[in-house]
Amino acid sequence: MDAETERARRATPEESTEEILRAAEELLREAPLSALTVGAVMGRTRLGRSSFYVYFRDVDDLVARLSQRLEEQLWEVTARWLDADDPGEGIEQALRALVDVWAQH
């Protein structure tokens, strides 16, 4: 798909939300939390600044959603240990998965 067609295609709410969350996470890899502004985040997306407010109340809401997503991933990998038949093996798998999640974010 060429760039013009991509711009013309309307993103779904899920795609737009994900694009904003991804942009915020990228920004936080490079700058402190204080640099996380609507303008800075939206400048990294294909969306207009006003689109931010369709999906998020404010920057605090954005940070809460990022945190919630991370928490869900951490609980998911922790469940590998809690659900394992062999707790020793399960904890090793869970710890490796936790390190992977931490490195990803």
MMTF fields as JSON, N, C-alpha, C and O atoms, coordinates in Angstrom:
{
  "mmtfVersion": "1.0.0",
  "mmtfProducer": "UNKNOWN",
  "numBonds": 419,
  "numAtoms": 420,
  "numGroups": 105,
  "numChains": 1,
  "numModels": 1,
  "chainsPerModel": [1],
  "groupsPerChain": [105],
  "chainIdList": ["A"],
  "bondAtomList": [4, 2, 8, 6, 12, 10, 16, 14, 20, 18, 24, 22, 28, 26, 32, 30, 36, 34, 40, 38, 44, 42, 48, 46, 52, 50, 56, 54, 60, 58, 64, 62, 68, 66, 72, 70, 76, 74, 80, 78, 84, 82, 88, 86, 92, 90, 96, 94, 100, 98, 104, 102, 108, 106, 112, 110, 116, 114, 120, 118, 124, 122, 128, 126, 132, 130, 136, 134, 140, 138, 144, 142, 148, 146, 152, 150, 156, 154, 160, 158, 164, 162, 168, 166, 172, 170, 176, 174, 180, 178, 184, 182, 188, 186, 192, 190, 196, 194, 200, 198, 204, 202, 208, 206, 212, 210, 216, 214, 220, 218, 224, 222, 228, 226, 232, 230, 236, 234, 240, 238, 244, 242, 248, 246, 252, 250, 256, 254, 260, 258, 264, 262, 268, 266, 272, 270, 276, 274, 280, 278, 284, 282, 288, 286, 292, 290, 296, 294, 300, 298, 304, 302, 308, 306, 312, 310, 316, 314, 320, 318, 324, 322, 328, 326, 332, 330, 336, 334, 340, 338, 344, 342, 348, 346, 352, 350, 356, 354, 360, 358, 364, 362, 368, 366, 372, 370, 376, 374, 380, 378, 384, 382, 388, 386, 392, 390, 396, 394, 400, 398, 404, 402, 408, 406, 412, 410, 416, 414],
  "bondOrderList": [1, 1, 1, 1, 1, 1, 1, 1, 1, 1, 1, 1, 1, 1, 1, 1, 1, 1, 1, 1, 1, 1, 1, 1, 1, 1, 1, 1, 1, 1, 1, 1, 1, 1, 1, 1, 1, 1, 1, 1, 1, 1, 1, 1, 1, 1, 1, 1, 1, 1, 1, 1, 1, 1, 1, 1, 1, 1, 1, 1, 1, 1, 1, 1, 1, 1, 1, 1, 1, 1, 1, 1, 1, 1, 1, 1, 1, 1, 1, 1, 1, 1, 1, 1, 1, 1, 1, 1, 1, 1, 1, 1, 1, 1, 1, 1, 1, 1, 1, 1, 1, 1, 1, 1],
  "groupList": [{"groupName": "MET", "atomNameList": ["N", "CA", "C", "O"], "elementList": ["N", "C", "C", "O"], "formalChargeList": [0, 0, 0, 0], "bondAtomList": [1, 0, 2, 1, 3, 2], "bondOrderList": [1, 1, 2], "singleLetterCode": "M", "chemCompType": "L-PEPTIDE LINKING"}, {"groupName": "ASP", "atomNameList": ["N", "CA", "C", "O"], "elementList": ["N", "C", "C", "O"], "formalChargeList": [0, 0, 0, 0], "bondAtomList": [1, 0, 2, 1, 3, 2], "bondOrderList": [1, 1, 2], "singleLetterCode": "D", "chemCompType": "L-PEPTIDE LINKING"}, {"groupName": "ALA", "atomNameList": ["N", "CA", "C", "O"], "elementList": ["N", "C", "C", "O"], "formalChargeList": [0, 0, 0, 0], "bondAtomList": [1, 0, 2, 1, 3, 2], "bondOrderList": [1, 1, 2], "singleLetterCode": "A", "chemCompType": "L-PEPTIDE LINKING"}, {"groupName": "GLU", "atomNameList": ["N", "CA", "C", "O"], "elementList": ["N", "C", "C", "O"], "formalChargeList": [0, 0, 0, 0], "bondAtomList": [1, 0, 2, 1, 3, 2], "bondOrderList": [1, 1, 2], "singleLetterCode": "E", "chemCompType": "L-PEPTIDE LINKING"}, {"groupName": "THR", "atomNameList": ["N", "CA", "C", "O"], "elementList": ["N", "C", "C", "O"], "formalChargeList": [0, 0, 0, 0], "bondAtomList": [1, 0, 2, 1, 3, 2], "bondOrderList": [1, 1, 2], "singleLetterCode": "T", "chemCompType": "L-PEPTIDE LINKING"}, {"groupName": "ARG", "atomNameList": ["N", "CA", "C", "O"], "elementList": ["N", "C", "C", "O"], "formalChargeList": [0, 0, 0, 0], "bondAtomList": [1, 0, 2, 1, 3, 2], "bondOrderList": [1, 1, 2], "singleLetterCode": "R", "chemCompType": "L-PEPTIDE LINKING"}, {"groupName": "PRO", "atomNameList": ["N", "CA", "C", "O"], "elementList": ["N", "C", "C", "O"], "formalChargeList": [0, 0, 0, 0], "bondAtomList": [1, 0, 2, 1, 3, 2], "bondOrderList": [1, 1, 2], "singleLetterCode": "P", "chemCompType": "L-PEPTIDE LINKING"}, {"groupName": "SER", "atomNameList": ["N", "CA", "C", "O"], "elementList": ["N", "C", "C", "O"], "formalChargeList": [0, 0, 0, 0], "bondAtomList": [1, 0, 2, 1, 3, 2], "bondOrderList": [1, 1, 2], "singleLetterCode": "S", "chemCompType": "L-PEPTIDE LINKING"}, {"groupName": "ILE", "atomNameList": ["N", "CA", "C", "O"], "elementList": ["N", "C", "C", "O"], "formalChargeList": [0, 0, 0, 0], "bondAtomList": [1, 0, 2, 1, 3, 2], "bondOrderList": [1, 1, 2], "singleLetterCode": "I", "chemCompType": "L-PEPTIDE LINKING"}, {"groupName": "LEU", "atomNameList": ["N", "CA", "C", "O"], "elementList": ["N", "C", "C", "O"], "formalChargeList": [0, 0, 0, 0], "bondAtomList": [1, 0, 2, 1, 3, 2], "bondOrderList": [1, 1, 2], "singleLetterCode": "L", "chemCompType": "L-PEPTIDE LINKING"}, {"groupName": "VAL", "atomNameList": ["N", "CA", "C", "O"], "elementList": ["N", "C", "C", "O"], "formalChargeList": [0, 0, 0, 0], "bondAtomList": [1, 0, 2, 1, 3, 2], "bondOrderList": [1, 1, 2], "singleLetterCode": "V", "chemCompType": "L-PEPTIDE LINKING"}, {"groupName": "GLY", "atomNameList": ["N", "CA", "C", "O"], "elementList": ["N", "C", "C", "O"], "formalChargeList": [0, 0, 0, 0], "bondAtomList": [1, 0, 2, 1, 3, 2], "bondOrderList": [1, 1, 2], "singleLetterCode": "G", "chemCompType": "PEPTIDE LINKING"}, {"groupName": "PHE", "atomNameList": ["N", "CA", "C", "O"], "elementList": ["N", "C", "C", "O"], "formalChargeList": [0, 0, 0, 0], "bondAtomList": [1, 0, 2, 1, 3, 2], "bondOrderList": [1, 1, 2], "singleLetterCode": "F", "chemCompType": "L-PEPTIDE LINKING"}, {"groupName": "TYR", "atomNameList": ["N", "CA", "C", "O"], "elementList": ["N", "C", "C", "O"], "formalChargeList": [0, 0, 0, 0], "bondAtomList": [1, 0, 2, 1, 3, 2], "bondOrderList": [1, 1, 2], "singleLetterCode": "Y", "chemCompType": "L-PEPTIDE LINKING"}, {"groupName": "GLN", "atomNameList": ["N", "CA", "C", "O"], "elementList": ["N", "C", "C", "O"], "formalChargeList": [0, 0, 0, 0], "bondAtomList": [1, 0, 2, 1, 3, 2], "bondOrderList": [1, 1, 2], "singleLetterCode": "Q", "chemCompType": "L-PEPTIDE LINKING"}, {"groupName": "TRP", "atomNameList": ["N", "CA", "C", "O"], "elementList": ["N", "C", "C", "O"], "formalChargeList": [0, 0, 0, 0], "bondAtomList": [1, 0, 2, 1, 3, 2], "bondOrderList": [1, 1, 2], "singleLetterCode": "W", "chemCompType": "L-PEPTIDE LINKING"}, {"groupName": "HIS", "atomNameList": ["N", "CA", "C", "O"], "elementList": ["N", "C", "C", "O"], "formalChargeList": [0, 0, 0, 0], "bondAtomList": [1, 0, 2, 1, 3, 2], "bondOrderList": [1, 1, 2], "singleLetterCode": "H", "chemCompType": "L-PEPTIDE LINKING"}],
  "groupTypeList": [0, 1, 2, 3, 4, 3, 5, 2, 5, 5, 2, 4, 6, 3, 3, 7, 4, 3, 3, 8, 9, 5, 2, 2, 3, 3, 9, 9, 5, 3, 2, 6, 9, 7, 2, 9, 4, 10, 11, 2, 10, 0, 11, 5, 4, 5, 9, 11, 5, 7, 7, 12, 13, 10, 13, 12, 5, 1, 10, 1, 1, 9, 10, 2, 5, 9, 7, 14, 5, 9, 3, 3, 14, 9, 15, 3, 10, 4, 2, 5, 15, 9, 1, 2, 1, 1, 6, 11, 3, 11, 8, 3, 14, 2, 9, 5, 2, 9, 10, 1, 10, 15, 2, 14, 16],
  "groupIdList": [1, 2, 3, 4, 5, 6, 7, 8, 9, 10, 11, 12, 13, 14, 15, 16, 17, 18, 19, 20, 21, 22, 23, 24, 25, 26, 27, 28, 29, 30, 31, 32, 33, 34, 35, 36, 37, 38, 39, 40, 41, 42, 43, 44, 45, 46, 47, 48, 49, 50, 51, 52, 53, 54, 55, 56, 57, 58, 59, 60, 61, 62, 63, 64, 65, 66, 67, 68, 69, 70, 71, 72, 73, 74, 75, 76, 77, 78, 79, 80, 81, 82, 83, 84, 85, 86, 87, 88, 89, 90, 91, 92, 93, 94, 95, 96, 97, 98, 99, 100, 101, 102, 103, 104, 105],
  "secStructList": [7, 7, 2, 2, 2, 2, 2, 2, 1, 7, 7, 7, 2, 2, 2, 2, 2, 2, 2, 2, 2, 2, 2, 2, 2, 2, 2, 2, 2, 2, 1, 7, 4, 4, 4, 7, 7, 2, 2, 2, 2, 2, 6, 6, 1, 1, 1, 7, 2, 2, 2, 2, 2, 2, 2, 7, 1, 1, 2, 2, 2, 2, 2, 2, 2, 2, 2, 2, 2, 2, 2, 2, 2, 2, 2, 2, 2, 2, 2, 2, 2, 2, 6, 7, 1, 1, 2, 2, 2, 2, 2, 2, 2, 2, 2, 2, 2, 2, 2, 2, 2, 2, 2, 2, 7],
  "xCoordList": [0.859, 0.0, 0.906, 1.808, 0.675, 1.508, 1.094, 0.043, 1.927, 1.71, 0.388, -0.295, 0.021, -1.232, -2.443, -3.396, -2.398, -3.49, -3.571, -4.662, -2.409, -2.374, -2.985, -3.74, -2.667, -3.248, -4.749, -5.495, -5.196, -6.612, -7.442, -8.617, -6.84, -7.562, -7.783, -6.847, -8.985, -9.323, -8.943, -9.349, -8.168, -7.734, -8.895, -9.752, -8.907, -9.914, -9.547, -8.397, -10.501, -10.169, -9.061, -8.21, -9.07, -8.039, -6.668, -5.679, -6.61, -5.341, -4.833, -3.64, -5.725, -5.334, -4.848, -3.832, -5.56, -5.147, -3.773, -2.903, -3.581, -2.302, -1.179, -0.069, -1.457, -0.441, -0.013, 1.173, -0.966, -0.66, 0.121, 1.101, -0.305, 0.405, 1.835, 2.766, 2.009, 3.35, 4.228, 5.396, 3.657, 4.418, 4.835, 5.963, 3.935, 4.254, 5.362, 6.28, 5.272, 6.294, 7.65, 8.673, 7.669, 8.921, 9.51, 10.712, 8.669, 9.126, 9.723, 10.753, 9.085, 9.574, 10.894, 11.613, 11.216, 12.525, 13.636, 14.791, 13.28, 14.279, 14.306, 15.31, 13.234, 13.111, 12.418, 11.774, 12.555, 11.893, 10.382, 9.877, 9.689, 8.237, 7.778, 6.728, 8.542, 8.155, 8.095, 7.464, 8.742, 8.715, 7.483, 7.238, 6.724, 5.547, 4.404, 3.701, 4.237, 3.157, 2.319, 2.761, 1.126, 0.243, 0.938, 0.94, 1.515, 2.185, 3.346, 3.507, 4.164, 5.314, 4.881, 5.486, 3.848, 3.353, 2.732, 3.065, 1.841, 1.116, 2.02, 1.71, 3.123, 4.093, 4.758, 5.387, 4.623, 5.19, 4.148, 4.432, 2.957, 1.889, 1.441, 1.876, 0.575, -0.031, -1.298, -1.94, -1.653, -2.923, -2.758, -1.658, -3.844, -3.835, -3.895, -4.321, -3.47, -3.439, -4.805, -4.891, -5.869, -7.206, -7.617, -8.465, -7.03, -7.343, -6.954, -7.579, -5.93, -5.502, -6.677, -6.876, -7.452, -8.537, -9.768, -10.686, -9.781, -10.836, -10.592, -11.535, -9.319, -8.956, -8.451, -8.466, -8.003, -7.445, -7.946, -8.099, -8.2, -8.643, -7.517, -7.714, -6.323, -5.163, -3.921, -4.008, -2.773, -1.521, -1.532, -0.992, -2.131, -2.216, -2.977, -2.596, -4.041, -4.805, -3.945, -3.998, -3.162, -2.255, -1.248, -1.025, -0.651, 0.33, -0.344, 0.237, -1.54, -2.279, -2.531, -2.405, -2.884, -3.142, -1.858, -1.87, -0.751, 0.533, 0.873, 1.309, 0.671, 0.951, 0.05, 0.496, -1.219, -2.17, -1.757, -1.816, -1.343, -0.92, 0.303, 0.379, 1.246, 2.427, 2.046, 2.538, 1.177, 0.729, 0.067, 0.313, -0.761, -1.425, -0.397, -0.532, 0.614, 1.655, 2.436, 2.774, 2.722, 3.453, 2.647, 3.199, 1.344, 0.497, 0.393, 0.353, 0.352, 0.245, 1.466, 1.323, 2.652, 3.841, 4.012, 4.553, 3.564, 3.622, 2.719, 3.018, 1.634, 0.699, 1.371, 0.938, 2.422, 3.144, 3.718, 3.752, 4.16, 4.682, 3.544, 3.597, 2.518, 1.403, 0.655, 0.103, 0.637, -0.096, 0.786, 0.282, 2.075, 2.99, 2.818, 2.555, 2.971, 2.943, 4.182, 4.106, 5.319, 6.575, 6.944, 7.384, 6.768, 7.036, 8.459, 8.671, 9.421, 10.813, 10.992, 11.617, 10.437, 10.526, 9.663, 10.051, 8.513, 7.606, 8.191, 8.007, 8.907, 9.479, 10.585, 10.745, 11.338, 12.404, 11.802, 12.292, 10.761, 10.095, 9.49, 9.588, 8.866, 8.237, 9.285, 9.076, 10.402, 11.453, 12.031, 12.285, 12.236, 12.726, 11.713, 12.078, 10.451, 9.398, 9.309, 9.117, 9.448, 9.419, 10.574, 10.392, 11.741, 12.895, 12.632, 12.976, 12.034, 11.695, 10.718, 10.893, 9.694, 8.717, 9.412, 9.193, 10.239, 10.947, 11.843, 11.871, 12.566, 13.454, 12.654, 13.1, 11.495, 10.656, 10.164, 10.029, 9.897, 9.332, 10.347, 10.028],
  "yCoordList": [-1.171, 0.0, 1.235, 1.335, 2.183, 3.379, 4.353, 4.19, 5.369, 6.295, 7.038, 7.259, 7.425, 8.175, 7.296, 7.742, 6.053, 5.127, 4.86, 4.778, 4.725, 4.479, 5.653, 5.449, 6.888, 8.063, 8.13, 8.527, 7.741, 7.829, 6.778, 7.007, 5.638, 4.588, 5.029, 5.44, 4.943, 5.354, 4.24, 3.09, 4.593, 3.621, 3.288, 4.128, 2.063, 1.673, 2.317, 2.712, 2.428, 2.963, 2.162, 2.736, 0.866, 0.022, 0.331, 0.413, 0.506, 0.832, 2.198, 2.368, 3.155, 4.503, 4.509, 5.131, 3.827, 3.742, 3.092, 3.576, 2.014, 1.307, 2.19, 2.179, 2.946, 3.837, 4.896, 5.202, 5.44, 6.445, 5.822, 6.4, 4.655, 3.973, 3.636, 3.811, 3.158, 2.83, 4.081, 4.047, 5.177, 6.434, 6.909, 7.366, 6.805, 7.221, 6.354, 6.858, 5.072, 4.168, 4.455, 4.436, 4.718, 5.069, 6.345, 6.42, 7.334, 8.596, 8.378, 8.964, 7.544, 7.288, 6.521, 6.551, 5.844, 5.182, 6.206, 5.953, 7.36, 8.375, 9.566, 10.274, 9.785, 11.011, 10.707, 9.668, 11.613, 11.407, 11.601, 12.145, 11.15, 11.264, 12.708, 12.946, 13.661, 15.071, 15.533, 16.547, 14.802, 15.149, 14.585, 14.883, 13.783, 13.155, 14.168, 14.379, 14.777, 15.741, 15.27, 14.444, 15.789, 15.419, 15.727, 14.895, 16.896, 17.282, 16.371, 15.979, 16.031, 15.162, 13.765, 13.168, 13.258, 11.918, 11.937, 11.108, 12.873, 12.887, 13.241, 12.898, 13.917, 14.19, 12.934, 12.958, 11.847, 10.557, 9.638, 8.476, 10.161, 9.355, 9.976, 11.067, 9.268, 9.79, 10.571, 11.115, 10.626, 11.209, 12.671, 13.122, 13.392, 14.779, 14.862, 13.921, 15.984, 16.203, 15.985, 15.43, 16.414, 16.28, 14.809, 14.481, 13.937, 12.508, 11.957, 11.019, 12.536, 12.076, 12.073, 11.119, 13.15, 13.331, 12.469, 12.383, 11.84, 10.877, 9.591, 8.919, 9.265, 7.986, 8.101, 7.118, 9.299, 9.494, 10.82, 11.798, 10.846, 12.089, 13.113, 14.297, 12.625, 13.494, 12.611, 11.395, 13.227, 12.466, 11.475, 10.375, 11.845, 10.917, 9.646, 8.545, 9.801, 8.648, 7.785, 6.557, 8.416, 7.69, 6.875, 5.698, 7.494, 6.796, 5.644, 4.567, 5.865, 4.799, 3.627, 2.472, 3.907, 2.825, 2.078, 0.855, 2.804, 2.136, 1.23, 0.093, 1.741, 0.964, -0.256, -1.341, -0.072, -1.179, -2.278, -3.465, -1.87, -2.85, -3.627, -4.843, -2.933, -3.593, -4.542, -5.668, -4.085, -4.931, -6.211, -7.294, -6.09, -7.269, -8.253, -9.463, -7.746, -8.629, -9.304, -10.483, -8.557, -9.138, -10.23, -11.27, -10.008, -11.032, -12.256, -13.389, -12.023, -13.144, -14.057, -15.279, -13.477, -14.322, -14.918, -16.015, -14.219, -14.759, -15.978, -16.899, -15.983, -17.114, -18.412, -19.496, -18.309, -19.521, -20.248, -21.478, -19.489, -20.098, -20.61, -21.726, -19.789, -20.171, -21.393, -22.169, -21.563, -22.67, -23.894, -24.911, -23.803, -24.889, -26.085, -25.937, -27.274, -28.505, -28.611, -29.083, -28.171, -28.195, -26.748, -26.006, -26.339, -24.945, -24.485, -23.327, -25.379, -25.022, -24.656, -23.65, -25.485, -25.216, -24.007, -23.186, -23.913, -22.806, -21.459, -20.486, -21.4, -20.1, -19.696, -18.513, -20.65, -20.329, -19.765, -18.767, -20.392, -19.9, -18.524, -17.642, -18.346, -17.06, -15.952, -14.847, -16.247, -15.235, -14.839, -13.661, -15.811, -15.499, -14.629, -13.669, -14.982, -14.199, -12.802, -11.836, -12.674, -11.359, -10.486, -9.296, -11.071, -10.327, -9.887, -8.766, -10.744, -10.375, -9.214, -8.289, -9.25, -8.151, -6.867, -5.806, -6.962, -5.785, -5.194, -3.98, -6.058, -5.581, -4.948, -3.974, -5.493, -4.963, -3.564, -2.722, -3.312, -2.024, -1.148, -0.027],
  "zCoordList": [0.0, 0.0, 0.0, 0.832, -0.93, -0.957, 0.138, 0.759, 0.374, 1.492, 1.365, 2.364, 0.148, -0.034, 0.273, 0.911, -0.181, 0.116, 1.604, 2.17, 2.242, 3.69, 4.446, 5.397, 4.033, 4.685, 4.466, 5.361, 3.273, 2.933, 3.677, 3.964, 3.988, 4.696, 6.134, 6.821, 6.564, 7.925, 8.896, 8.731, 9.897, 10.901, 11.825, 12.097, 12.298, 13.284, 14.62, 14.817, 15.532, 16.866, 17.551, 18.231, 17.377, 17.987, 17.395, 18.123, 16.064, 15.413, 15.858, 16.111, 15.953, 16.371, 17.814, 18.128, 18.68, 20.085, 20.183, 20.906, 19.467, 19.497, 18.953, 19.486, 17.909, 17.343, 18.369, 18.493, 19.086, 20.102, 21.26, 21.73, 21.716, 22.803, 22.391, 23.177, 21.169, 20.667, 20.615, 21.002, 20.136, 20.048, 21.429, 21.615, 22.399, 23.766, 24.348, 24.996, 24.116, 24.64, 23.999, 24.683, 22.702, 22.013, 22.607, 22.864, 22.822, 23.396, 24.781, 25.114, 25.583, 26.937, 26.952, 27.95, 25.869, 25.776, 25.588, 25.932, 25.041, 24.691, 25.654, 25.732, 26.37, 27.161, 28.493, 28.643, 29.445, 30.744, 30.632, 29.649, 31.647, 31.698, 31.505, 30.909, 31.995, 31.862, 30.403, 30.103, 29.502, 28.077, 27.372, 26.203, 28.08, 27.487, 27.441, 28.43, 26.295, 26.08, 24.906, 24.107, 24.807, 23.695, 22.371, 21.463, 22.258, 21.02, 20.667, 19.512, 21.675, 21.427, 20.994, 20.104, 21.618, 21.259, 19.87, 19.023, 19.643, 18.373, 17.193, 16.052, 17.458, 16.406, 15.878, 14.821, 16.6, 16.192, 15.545, 15.256, 15.326, 14.721, 13.398, 13.03, 12.697, 11.474, 11.793, 10.895, 13.063, 13.487, 13.869, 14.189, 13.834, 14.282, 15.795, 16.464, 16.322, 17.772, 18.413, 19.508, 17.746, 18.332, 18.472, 19.303, 17.677, 17.786, 19.152, 19.648, 19.754, 21.074, 22.036, 22.789, 22.005, 22.974, 22.673, 23.488, 21.51, 21.209, 22.008, 22.425, 22.212, 22.823, 24.265, 25.006, 24.666, 25.996, 26.566, 25.835, 27.872, 28.513, 28.571, 28.297, 28.937, 29.099, 29.151, 28.986, 29.379, 29.426, 30.592, 30.468, 31.707, 32.844, 32.454, 32.851, 31.683, 31.215, 30.297, 30.368, 29.442, 28.553, 29.367, 29.084, 30.362, 31.209, 31.961, 32.098, 32.433, 33.123, 32.186, 32.593, 30.941, 29.971, 29.639, 29.497, 29.515, 29.287, 30.461, 30.277, 31.659, 32.867, 32.964, 33.338, 32.624, 32.667, 31.692, 32.013, 30.51, 29.504, 29.992, 29.818, 30.593, 31.126, 32.26, 32.327, 33.141, 34.246, 33.728, 34.259, 32.705, 32.136, 31.584, 31.77, 30.915, 30.377, 31.497, 31.4, 32.558, 33.68, 34.371, 34.732, 34.561, 35.167, 34.266, 34.745, 32.973, 32.027, 32.134, 32.177, 32.178, 32.272, 33.663, 33.805, 34.672, 36.033, 36.165, 36.925, 35.438, 35.482, 35.043, 35.433, 34.238, 33.825, 35.042, 35.084, 36.008, 37.228, 38.096, 38.614, 38.25, 39.113, 38.593, 39.374, 37.275, 36.665, 36.36, 35.883, 36.628, 36.273, 37.191, 38.385, 36.619, 37.414, 38.296, 39.43, 37.772, 38.518, 38.852, 37.974, 40.113, 40.484, 40.164, 39.806, 40.29, 39.987, 38.528, 38.193, 37.677, 36.241, 35.869, 35.038, 36.483, 36.191, 36.534, 35.802, 37.666, 38.058, 37.104, 36.804, 36.633, 35.678, 34.384, 33.856, 33.886, 32.673, 32.906, 32.053, 34.064, 34.375, 34.479, 33.978, 35.123, 35.254, 33.9, 33.651, 33.036, 31.683, 30.934, 30.256, 31.071, 30.404, 30.989, 30.251, 32.319, 32.964, 32.465, 32.208, 32.332, 31.809, 30.378, 30.004, 29.578, 28.195, 28.148, 27.355, 28.988, 29.037, 29.477, 28.892, 30.497, 30.997, 29.898, 29.698, 29.196, 28.123, 26.979, 26.372, 26.693, 25.623, 25.962, 25.074, 27.223, 27.62, 28.309, 28.706]
}
